[in-house]
Amino acid sequence: MMPNQDFLRRLPESDRALRKRDRLQQRLHLDFWLLLLLLTISAGGLVVLFSASDQSLGTIKRQGVYFVIAFVAMMVVAQVPVHFMRRMAPWAYVVGVGLLLLVVFYGVGAKGAQRWLSIGGFRFQPSEFMKLAMPVAIAAYLGQRHLPPVFKHIFWTLVLVSIPVVLIIEQPDLGTSILVAASGLMVLFFAGLSWRYIFAAIGALLLSLWPLWQFVLHDYQKRRVLTLLNPEDDRLGAGWNIIQSKTAIGSGGVPGKGWLQGTQSHLDFLPEGHTDFIIAVLAEEFGLIGVLILLGLYLLVVLRGLTIALRAQDSFGRLLGASITLTFFVYVFVNIGMVSGLLPVVGVPLPLVSQGGTSIVTLMTGFGILMAIATEPKRVTR
């Protein structure tokens, strides 16, 4: 038998295997490629966190528990029908704004910020819920209207985005407010927003810089901006984190010093090395190669998410999937930008790598929504 004939004889078996895999994905409501990428990043994150936390097994165990909870949340949310999410979107938005208002009057403070609610000894941050409620609500609003959106719909979208963002800024929590705003504005962008509106918004932002500086930004936020421009001005104070972070990144070179061999983190020169500045630890120990591998994995997640969004069956799914995916990109961009001294420090963790529970559960819940979109049953049209 000729080789090409053998190939043709085996092809139906391959097709059956692919169909079997697709049926399994549909039954479990999971996208296996996306799941594999998330598991790989999470496992690598635990390796880096072990070093960044001074080889603390307790920290790794807690992070492992958070990952288990997060993946369970992802799998549960993946089972929710997309049309049910669309119906519940307005209620989710109202509940989210209501919780943020409760923070204003009954919030629990810590380190000069009032961001949490405490119910029966359980403390949670309502702004994390808004990271998901926002894109779902805006996608439901715009998905039911003719696209690209007209001025009226753009106006009301901006109102819906602004209300929770202002409440979060007042807590104050600039980092989370940026992510919540991005999750809503991404939906508007993918809805086909005209470039004249985008340029007009950029112009309005430039004109508002001085009022924002004078009347909106808190003193510590102004110091962060000034530190970004000249960290050497206060080497032992506000500029310490950025200087030590850039030192750690540069000292790793291309190959890195080796796992557990970093000096900036293990000699306590690098504050918050296990949270916001963890990529500096990765860069020092695994070098440019390690950073590029992580960025490559992040890029594959973004590409997979956008592929899922493009294959969604309606405008709601496409807008929501693209927003969740690009908001994940904003997480990565802002964290790496602030750690490398290109953006002010705003307290955004590195996705699936930095220590933390709430942010991981929020991220994985968002990916659960993506998987629900990816495995939504095909609609039969007559």
Secondary structure, DSSP 4 states (H G I P E B T S, - for coil): --HHHHHHHHHHHHHHHHHHHHHHHHHHT--HHHHHHHHHHHHHHHHHHHHHTTS-HHHHHHHHHHHHHHHHHHHHHHTS-HHHHHHHHHHHHHHHHHHHHHHHHHPEEETTEEEEEEETTEEE-HHHHHHHHHHHHHHHHHHTS-SS--HHHHHHHHHHHHHHHHHHHTTT-HHHHHHHHHHHHHHHHHTT--HHHHHHHHHHHHHTHHHIIIIIS-HHHHHHHHHHH-GGGGTTTTTHHHHHHHHHHHHTTTT-S-TT--HHHHTT-STTTTTTTHHHHHHHHHHHHHHHHHHHHHHHHHHHHHHHHHT-SSHHHHHHHHHHHHHHHHHHHHHHHHHTTSS-----PPTTTSS-SHHHHHHHHHHHHHHHHHTPPPPPP-
